[in-house]
């Protein structure tokens, strides 16, 4: 009888322990139902696709062809877009906070009203881009990039209230 009670108690403890390891006591959901790995479009050709308004936090677009892709009003916070090709890409109103957009040739890209706060933009080229109302507060840029962007900087970001010229640190 004592062996039976010990066995039953052991089974009960193991099942409680297993359930607590699988389920989050706060959320009440299993871990695999709470965590989703980021979407990955790395090395992909997504030319011409429409991602407008989508939640793409931490998505991976490294070394991707983003030509003529629409990301207007998309949430790309923390996204990785390093070494991708952006020609005529629409990022109007996109949230690119803390995104990695380094080593990207941007040709005729619409960054108007985009939030690039704390984004990594080193070694990216800005050729004929629209940055009206873009917020570059805390963005990592080199002096040459800032000098070139200051030539066309104007406007105020509608969401953050930041002046584009001020967020770049342009001279008065």
Protein Blocks (a to p, Z undefined) as FASTA:
>chain_A
ZZmmmmmmmmmmmmmmmmmmmpcfklopafklmpccdddfehiafehiafehiacehiac
ehiafehiafehiafehiacehiacehiafehiacehiacehiacehiafehiafehiaf
ehiacehiafehiafehiacdfklmmmmmmmggcjdfklopafklmnopaZZ
